[in-house]
Amino acid sequence: MVKVIKTLLVVGTLGFGLCSCSDHDHEHVDEKAVKWNQLRELDELSEFGEAYSQKKDMGSLKKLAPKLVIACDELLKSGIPENAKDKTAVKELLKDVHGLRDLMKTVATMSDAQLASAVESFHPLVVKLMEEAGLPQVHANCEHHEEHDHDDHDHKE
């Protein structure tokens, strides 16, 4: 019985660290894997944006807009990782990130529908950017992610 409990504890401990939304857990053990923390951060924020938009939470969308601008700025100045899968495609997609960043700077003049649409544009772009860069989709197999309360942890501002 003690052996079974020890095994369950070890397996449970290993499984606990496999699916998390903290910045540290976004890193894969594979040293050759593409790492781009700024893109991961924009991914997290864009997921917030989708959720807020679906809930029609305009107050949260307006508060998120400057964070998206900052995350875009950080991403754009970080440079494309040397081991990115398709640097040409990534470079083209970064032009779209730049355009969305500029659009988010005009949030004060946007209607609610325009703001929701602009914010909703981020996540599909980020997903495509991650795909072209060769970053693994961390949340794709994360069962708890949909129920996860992102407000429980901090994101860069």
C-alpha positions in Angstrom: 0.0 0.0 0.0 2.8 2.4 0.9 4.5 1.6 -2.4 1.3 2.5 -4.3 0.9 5.8 -2.5 4.5 6.7 -3.2 4.0 5.9 -6.9 0.9 8.0 -7.0 2.7 10.9 -5.3 5.5 10.8 -7.8 3.2 10.5 -10.8 1.0 13.2 -9.4 3.9 15.5 -8.8 5.3 15.0 -12.4 1.9 15.5 -13.9 1.3 18.7 -11.9 4.2 20.5 -13.6 3.3 19.4 -17.1 0.4 21.7 -17.7 0.7 25.2 -16.2 0.3 28.7 -17.3 3.2 30.2 -15.5 6.1 31.7 -17.4 8.5 29.1 -16.2 6.3 26.2 -17.3 6.0 27.6 -20.8 9.6 26.6 -21.4 10.1 23.2 -22.8 12.9 20.9 -21.6 14.1 20.5 -25.2 17.0 22.9 -25.5 16.6 23.0 -29.3 13.0 24.2 -29.0 12.2 27.7 -30.1 11.9 30.0 -27.1 10.2 33.4 -27.4 8.9 34.6 -24.1 7.6 37.8 -25.6 5.4 35.9 -27.9 4.2 33.7 -25.1 3.2 36.8 -23.1 1.3 38.2 -26.1 -0.4 34.8 -26.4 -1.6 35.0 -22.8 -2.9 38.5 -23.2 -4.6 37.7 -26.4 -6.4 34.8 -24.7 -7.6 37.3 -22.1 -8.9 39.5 -24.9 -10.8 36.7 -26.5 -12.5 35.8 -23.2 -13.3 39.5 -22.4 -14.7 40.0 -25.9 -16.9 36.8 -25.6 -18.2 38.1 -22.3 -18.7 41.6 -23.8 -16.7 43.0 -21.0 -15.7 46.3 -22.5 -14.2 47.7 -19.4 -11.7 44.9 -19.2 -11.0 45.2 -23.0 -10.2 48.9 -22.6 -7.9 48.1 -19.7 -6.2 45.3 -21.7 -5.5 47.5 -24.8 -2.4 49.3 -23.3 -1.1 45.9 -22.1 -1.4 44.6 -25.6 0.5 47.6 -27.0 3.3 47.0 -24.5 3.4 43.3 -25.2 3.5 44.0 -29.0 6.3 46.5 -28.5 8.3 44.0 -26.4 7.7 41.3 -29.1 8.7 43.6 -32.0 11.9 44.7 -30.4 12.9 41.2 -29.2 13.8 40.0 -32.7 13.1 36.7 -34.3 14.7 33.7 -32.6 17.6 32.3 -34.5 16.1 28.8 -34.6 12.7 29.9 -35.8 11.1 27.5 -38.3 10.2 30.0 -41.1 11.8 33.4 -40.5 10.3 34.8 -43.7 6.7 34.0 -42.6 7.4 35.2 -39.1 8.8 38.5 -40.5 5.6 39.0 -42.5 3.3 38.2 -39.6 5.2 40.6 -37.4 4.1 43.4 -39.8 0.5 42.4 -38.9 1.4 42.6 -35.2 2.8 46.1 -35.8 -0.4 47.1 -37.5 -2.6 45.7 -34.7 -0.4 47.4 -32.1 -0.9 50.8 -33.9 -4.6 50.2 -34.0 -4.7 49.5 -30.3 -3.2 52.9 -29.7 -6.4 54.4 -31.0 -8.7 52.6 -28.5 -10.1 56.0 -27.2 -11.6 56.7 -30.6 -13.0 53.1 -31.2 -16.6 52.0 -30.9 -17.1 49.0 -28.6 -17.6 46.8 -31.7 -14.3 48.0 -33.3 -12.4 47.4 -30.0 -13.8 43.9 -29.7 -13.0 43.1 -33.3 -9.4 44.4 -33.0 -8.7 42.5 -29.8 -10.2 39.3 -31.2 -7.8 39.6 -34.1 -4.8 39.1 -31.8 -5.1 35.5 -30.8 -5.5 33.9 -34.3 -2.5 36.0 -35.4 -0.4 34.9 -32.4 -1.3 31.3 -33.0 -0.2 31.5 -36.6 3.0 33.3 -35.5 3.7 30.6 -33.0 3.2 28.0 -35.7 5.5 29.6 -38.2 8.1 30.3 -35.5 8.0 26.6 -34.4 6.8 27.3 -30.9 4.9 24.4 -29.3 1.3 25.2 -28.4 1.4 24.9 -24.7 -2.4 25.4 -24.1 -3.5 23.1 -26.9 -3.4 20.0 -24.6 -4.0 21.7 -21.3 -7.3 20.4 -20.0 -7.6 22.9 -17.2 -6.8 26.0 -19.3 -10.4 26.8 -20.2 -11.4 26.8 -16.5 -8.2 28.5 -15.5 -8.6 32.0 -14.0 -5.9 34.1 -15.6 -6.4 36.8 -13.0 -4.8 34.5 -10.4 -1.4 35.2 -11.8 0.5 38.3 -13.1 1.5 39.1 -16.6 4.0 41.7 -17.7 2.7 45.1 -18.1 
